[in-house]
Amino acid sequence: MSTHQPASYICPFCSFLSGKENGFNRKEDTVYQNDFATALIAPEWWVNNPGSVLILPNEHREDIYEIEN
């Protein structure tokens, strides 16, 4: 598998899913989780964002095309 991330890169999503809160999201933000994906309330600190849900694959993927059907 090819990668574009630097060797020292720490994925913030993988870090969050492993239980480390990152200052933007807390475990209480999780609204759904199964074996494949986790849905959480996205931070409202983004400009013009009234709130939304962010869906993450539970395993690291560099881009959406690496997600299996």
N, CA, C and O of each residue as an XYZ file, in Angstrom:
276
protein
N       0.844     -1.177      0.000
C       0.000      0.000      0.000
C       0.890      1.241      0.000
O       1.786      1.368      0.835
N       0.646      2.141     -0.923
C       1.410      3.378     -0.969
C       0.839      4.376      0.033
O      -0.316      4.277      0.448
N       1.667      5.329      0.405
C       1.214      6.336      1.355
C       1.855      7.673      1.030
O       2.969      7.733      0.509
N       1.148      8.730      1.339
C       1.652     10.081      1.123
C       1.956     10.773      2.442
O       2.423     11.912      2.455
N       1.695     10.096      3.544
C       1.902     10.720      4.849
C       3.359     10.627      5.279
O       4.032      9.638      4.989
N       3.847     11.649      5.965
C       5.220     11.607      6.480
C       5.384     10.475      7.489
O       4.413     10.050      8.117
N       6.598      9.995      7.641
C       6.869      8.871      8.548
C       6.438      9.167      9.983
O       6.034      8.248     10.695
N       6.510     10.406     10.421
C       6.176     10.751     11.806
C       4.719     11.177     11.984
O       4.340     11.636     13.061
N       3.904     11.032     10.950
C       2.502     11.475     10.991
C       1.694     10.661     11.986
O       1.780      9.434     12.015
N       0.909     11.351     12.799
C      -0.028     10.705     13.717
C      -1.428     11.116     13.274
O      -1.783     12.293     13.350
N      -2.210     10.169     12.820
C      -3.554     10.452     12.323
C      -4.447     10.889     13.500
O      -4.594     10.139     14.464
N      -5.039     12.083     13.433
C      -5.885     12.536     14.540
C      -7.137     11.680     14.706
O      -7.641     11.534     15.820
N      -7.642     11.116     13.617
C      -8.834     10.277     13.711
C      -8.509      8.942     14.373
O      -9.260      8.473     15.229
N      -7.397      8.332     13.982
C      -6.989      7.073     14.618
C      -6.692      7.292     16.088
O      -7.016      6.453     16.928
N      -6.077      8.419     16.394
C      -5.779      8.749     17.782
C      -7.068      8.866     18.585
O      -7.162      8.332     19.690
N      -8.054      9.554     18.042
C      -9.348      9.694     18.714
C     -10.026      8.342     18.894
O     -10.542      8.037     19.969
N     -10.023      7.529     17.833
C     -10.689      6.224     17.906
C      -9.995      5.265     18.869
O     -10.607      4.307     19.343
N      -8.715      5.521     19.160
C      -8.009      4.673     20.119
C      -8.240      5.126     21.557
O      -7.715      4.528     22.497
N      -9.037      6.195     21.723
C      -9.398      6.634     23.063
C      -8.744      7.912     23.539
O      -8.952      8.321     24.681
N      -7.956      8.555     22.685
C      -7.289      9.792     23.085
C      -8.115     10.989     22.636
O      -8.284     11.220     21.439
N      -8.625     11.745     23.590
C      -9.370     12.951     23.247
C      -8.389     13.991     22.745
O      -7.257     14.066     23.223
N      -8.820     14.801     21.775
C      -7.888     15.687     21.094
C      -8.149     17.170     21.294
O      -7.547     17.990     20.601
N      -9.012     17.537     22.205
C      -9.305     18.946     22.412
C     -10.442     19.453     21.557
O     -11.013     20.504     21.849
N     -10.781     18.732     20.512
C     -11.908     19.100     19.663
C     -13.073     18.142     19.862
O     -14.230     18.562     19.862
N     -12.781     16.878     20.029
C     -13.810     15.863     20.210
C     -13.604     15.131     21.521
O     -12.482     14.965     22.000
N     -14.730     14.694     22.090
C     -14.705     13.877     23.302
C     -15.435     12.576     22.995
O     -16.213     12.513     22.043
N     -15.199     11.557     23.776
C     -15.881     10.277     23.563
C     -17.399     10.449     23.601
O     -18.125      9.711     22.936
N     -17.876     11.419     24.375
C     -19.328     11.669     24.455
C     -19.899     12.161     23.129
O     -21.114     12.139     22.936
N     -19.033     12.606     22.207
C     -19.485     13.069     20.885
C     -19.871     11.911     19.971
O     -20.495     12.126     18.932
N     -19.504     10.678     20.348
C     -19.810      9.512     19.524
C     -21.309      9.226     19.591
O     -21.867      9.046     20.674
N     -21.957      9.184     18.419
C     -23.400      8.931     18.369
C     -23.727      7.534     17.850
O     -24.848      7.057     18.024
N     -22.754      6.874     17.212
C     -22.972      5.516     16.707
C     -21.618      4.878     16.456
O     -20.675      5.545     16.029
N     -21.526      3.567     16.726
C     -20.292      2.842     16.425
C     -20.632      1.381     16.197
O     -21.421      0.794     16.937
N     -20.025      0.790     15.158
C     -20.129     -0.649     14.937
C     -18.735     -1.174     14.603
O     -17.747     -0.480     14.844
N     -18.637     -2.376     14.056
C     -17.323     -2.964     13.770
C     -16.558     -2.237     12.661
O     -15.341     -2.390     12.553
N     -17.248     -1.456     11.846
C     -16.631     -0.864     10.662
C     -16.466      0.649     10.704
O     -15.532      1.186     10.107
N     -17.359      1.340     11.398
C     -17.348      2.804     11.362
C     -17.803      3.405     12.687
O     -18.466      2.759     13.498
N     -17.427      4.650     12.871
C     -17.839      5.426     14.032
C     -18.384      6.759     13.544
O     -17.776      7.407     12.692
N     -19.525      7.169     14.077
C     -20.121      8.463     13.743
C     -20.043      9.349     14.980
O     -20.395      8.930     16.082
N     -19.579     10.575     14.782
C     -19.498     11.491     15.904
C     -19.914     12.889     15.483
O     -19.842     13.257     14.311
N     -20.347     13.648     16.463
C     -20.727     15.033     16.205
C     -19.458     15.794     15.843
O     -18.482     15.786     16.593
N     -19.482     16.452     14.686
C     -18.322     17.236     14.250
C     -18.252     18.529     15.060
O     -19.284     19.078     15.445
N     -17.052     19.010     15.315
C     -16.907     20.245     16.088
C     -17.620     21.413     15.417
O     -17.614     21.537     14.192
N     -18.223     22.252     16.219
C     -18.935     23.412     15.672
C     -18.036     24.632     15.559
O     -18.527     25.729     15.293
N     -16.731     24.468     15.756
C     -15.822     25.610     15.677
C     -15.475     25.973     14.246
O     -14.833     26.996     14.009
N     -15.898     25.132     13.264
C     -15.657     25.492     11.875
C     -16.606     26.626     11.491
O     -17.780     26.608     11.861
N     -16.108     27.594     10.763
C     -16.905     28.745     10.375
C     -18.151     28.296      9.605
O     -18.072     27.427      8.737
N     -19.272     28.882      9.923
C     -20.561     28.625      9.256
C     -21.028     27.184      9.382
O     -21.783     26.719      8.529
N     -20.607     26.459     10.412
C     -21.039     25.082     10.596
C     -22.034     25.011     11.741
O     -21.654     25.175     12.901
N     -23.311     24.767     11.432
C     -24.305     24.667     12.497
C     -24.235     23.326     13.233
O     -24.977     23.101     14.189
N     -23.363     22.456     12.794
C     -23.242     21.128     13.395
C     -23.501     20.055     12.357
O     -24.355     20.217     11.484
N     -22.778     18.980     12.450
C     -22.952     17.878     11.514
C     -22.357     16.621     12.128
O     -21.765     16.666     13.207
N     -22.517     15.499     11.437
C     -21.976     14.230     11.905
C     -20.830     13.831     10.986
O     -20.948     13.894      9.763
N     -19.730     13.423     11.588
C     -18.555     12.958     10.859
C     -18.507     11.436     10.981
O     -18.552     10.908     12.092
N     -18.419     10.732      9.868
C     -18.369      9.265      9.871
C     -16.952      8.836      9.509
O     -16.425      9.199      8.457
N     -16.346      8.053     10.405
C     -14.965      7.606     10.239
C     -14.896      6.097     10.111
O     -15.600      5.393     10.835
N     -14.068      5.578      9.213
C     -13.817      4.136      9.235
C     -13.006      3.819     10.495
O     -12.161      4.619     10.894
N     -13.244      2.684     11.118
C     -12.539      2.324     12.346
C     -11.083      1.945     12.111
O     -10.289      1.943     13.052
N     -10.725      1.628     10.883
C      -9.333      1.339     10.538
C      -8.817      2.466      9.660
O      -9.548      2.990      8.819
N      -7.558      2.839      9.855
C      -6.977      3.947      9.109
C      -7.034      3.701      7.602
O      -6.683      2.625      7.119
N      -7.474      4.703      6.887
C      -7.463      4.705      5.424
C      -6.934      6.053      4.999
O      -7.338      7.079      5.546
N      -6.039      6.068      4.033
C      -5.465      7.333      3.586
C      -6.474      8.146      2.793
O      -6.476      9.374      2.864
N      -7.329      7.473      2.041
C      -8.368      8.189      1.307
C      -9.600      7.306      1.159
O      -9.573      6.115      1.467
N     -10.655      7.902      0.691
C     -11.956      7.219      0.610
C     -11.923      6.001     -0.325
O     -12.724      5.080     -0.169
N     -11.007      5.997     -1.285
C     -10.950      4.908     -2.252
C     -10.357      3.625     -1.671
O     -10.436      2.567     -2.295
N      -9.765      3.714     -0.478
C      -9.236      2.527      0.177
C     -10.278      1.807      1.028
O     -10.018      0.719      1.542
N     -11.463      2.413      1.178
C     -12.519      1.798      1.979
C     -13.171      0.687      1.165
O     -13.585      0.900      0.025
N     -13.258     -0.499      1.761
C     -13.860     -1.628      1.070
C     -15.371     -1.538      1.126
O     -15.934     -0.955      2.053
N     -16.027     -2.117      0.129
C     -17.507     -2.133      0.093
C     -18.044     -3.057      1.143
O     -19.259     -3.206      1.271
